[in-house]
Amino acid sequence: MLRSQIAARGVAVLSLWVALSTFCLGSCKPKEADTAISVLNVPIESDIQGFDPAIITDNYTMVALEQVYQGLTQYDYYARPYKVVPLLVKSMPTISPDRLVYTFQLREDVFFHEDPAFGGKPRKLTASDVVYSLKRIADPRVKSPNWWMLEGRIVGLDEFRVALGKAKGTPNYDSSRVAGLSAPDDKTVVIKLIKPYRQLLYILALHPFGVLSPEVVAKYGDELINHPVGTGPYVLKEWIRGQRIGFSKNEKYWKEIDSRTGRQLPEPDEINLWIYPETQPMWLNFLKGNLDVLDVVSELQDLVFQKDGTAVPELKRRQIEPTVFERVDTVFLGFQMQDKIVGSNKYLRQAISAAIDRNELIKLFWSVKDREAHGPIAPGVFGYNEDLRNPYGYDLDHARRLIEKAKQAAGVRTFPPIKLHLMSSSWHRQLGEALGQQLRKIGLNLNVELHPWPRLQELMEKRQVQMFLYSWTADYPDAENFLQLFYGPNAAPATNRSCFQNSGFDSLYKEIQADEDSPERKERINRVVQIIMEEMPLIPLVHRSAPRAVQGWVSNFRLNPFARGGYKYVVVDAKRKVSLAARK
C-alpha cells in the first residue's frame, strides 16, 4: 500500500472514533476493568515460539520469557547510560585481577514457581541450577542458537559440548565436569574464562540465561515450550495461540524492590500480551481502552502525533501521552549466501542496495523519527560511525550499471524473479509491494511470500529463504553484538542468517571480541564494516526509534532496549482507568 492509500486508511480509522464508544471490537477484546486488581494489556505483533529460553532469538518471545525466567543480572530499568545490576545475586560478582574468574553469590530468598515437577514442595534456587542451565545451552541436542555467546569462552565447556555430541543415550550433566563452571556450595557460582570476555556480564542479563531447574526439564522435555517454570515475577496463566498470552502475579515472588520508588515488585497483578498481526484492530482496541500501550507504527503517526510532537486533541482529552523512546537496532534486507543466484553474485546484491530508496520507505513504513542506516551498527553503541556512508546507497544510475555487471558475472541476459520472504501481515505485504516497485526500475522482479512468524523463523534457520527482512535489536550496548550476525561459525540456524563466510572478517571479529574499547578497536570495527558493505550479505535499511502511546491511567512506563522484562515496573491505576475510559 503506497503513501496515499495509507493516509486514506488513517482517515477512515479516525472517522470510527465516535462509533467505538458502543462498538464491541473483535475476538481479542480484554475483559472490563476490575478495580480490585491492576491488569496491564500490551499488544505484540506475532505469536511467540514458546517458553524454552535456550532456543529463542526473536523479540516477541523474549518479552514473554522475561516475565517468567530470570538470570543472574539484569539491566537497570532507569539508568542511562545502560547499566547491568544484580538480579538473582546479592551483588555484582567479584572478579579476579586477570579478569578470568567471576564469583557470584546467589540471593537466599528465591524459589521456583510451584509446579508438579517438585512433588508439591517449595523448590529453592541453587547454584547447581545456574551451572545446569549454562551447560544446557552447550548441549548440542538442545540446538541452542545462542551457543555463540559461550563458545570458546568458558574453560572446558567446548569440550563438554563435544563429549555430549558423541554420547549415547541421555547424557548426565552432573557426570561431566566442566572446569570453568562450578558450584562450591548452594549459593556460590564460579565461572572461569579461557580469556577475558568483556561482554560476560551483558550476556548473563539476556533471556537465554534464564535459570531452569533440571526437574522441570526432565518432566516436560520437548513440552517445556508450553510449561515455563522459572523464578520470575509472573507465572503463565493461559496461552491461546494466535490471540493472547496471559500471566498472573507470582504470589510467592522474592522481595525485589523498585530502586526508585521503593515499592515491592511486580506492580501489575496480571499481564496480557494480545497478538495483533494487523494494525487496524490493534489501534481500535487502544482507542476503546482495551490496550494500555500502543506501538505507533508509520500508518498511525498522523492519528497520534501533531506536527509539534504532542498528542492530537482527541488523545489529549483522554490524557493519552505519546513518547518516542530510544531503540538500538538495525533493519536489514538479507540474502541467503548459499543461494545460487543472490548468494554467488555480489554485484547483484550491490545493485539491489543501490536501487532501494530508503528515505521513501521510511516515510511510508517507518517513523519520521527513524533514520537511514548506512551500516550494520546502530547508533548508541561503541563502534557506531556517524560519518559512514553506504557506498551502495540509493543511486539508480549506479544500480543500473551494477545490474549489468551482475548479468555479465552470471552469464545471463536477465535474472529470474527473486523470492522475498516476509512475515504475514498487511504491513509486510505493502512493504514487499513497495520494494518490488523500486527494484523493477532496474529490471528485477520480486515474488513476495508471506509466512507466520514462527514459520519464517524456521525457514531462515533451515536456510530455505532467498531474500528476507531481518531486524536486529542489540542484546547489549556494543558493536560486537551487531557484527556477530556476520561471523562464519554463527551461520544459521544461529544468528548469521545469511550464512556469510569471510575469513578476513572472522579474524578481525575475534580481535574485536577480546579488545577493550580504544581507538585501535574502533579502527578494527571500521575495517570489518567495510568488508560487510562491500559484500552486502545484509543490506542496511533503517535504524528505528520506538514511538509509543500510553493511556492516562498508566505510569512509570519506559522502554529499555536491552531489557524486555520491564513490565513489572509499570503502574496501572484501575480506578483511574474507569474514570478516563468514560471520556469518549
ABEGO torsion letter per residue (X at the ends): XBAAAAAAAAAAAAAAAAAAAABBBEAABBBBBBAABBBBBBBBABBBAEABAAABABAAAAAAAAAABBBABBBBAABOBBBBBBBABABBBBBBAAGABBBBBBBAABBBBBBAAAGGBBBBBBAAAAAAAAAAAABAAAGBAAAAAABGABBGAAAAAAAAAABBEBBBAAABBBAABBBABAABBBBBBABBBAAAAAAAABAAABBBBAAAAAAAEAAAAABBBBABABBBABBBBGABBBBBBBAABBBBBBAAAGBBOBABABBBBBBBABAAAAAAAAAAGABABBBBBAAAAAAABBAAGBBBAAAAAAGBBBBBBBBBBBBBBBBBAABAAAAABAAAAAAAAAABBAAAAAAAABBAABBBBABABBBGBBGBBAABBBAABBBAAAAAAAAAAAAAAAGBABBBBBBBBBBBBAAAAAAAAAAAAAAAAAGBBBBBBBBBAAAAAAAAAAGABABBBBBBBBABBBAAAAAAAABAAABOABABAAGBBBAAAAAAAAAAAABBBBAAAAAAAAAAAAAAAAAGABBBABBBBBBBBBBAABBGBBBBAABAAAAAABBBBAAAAAAAAABX
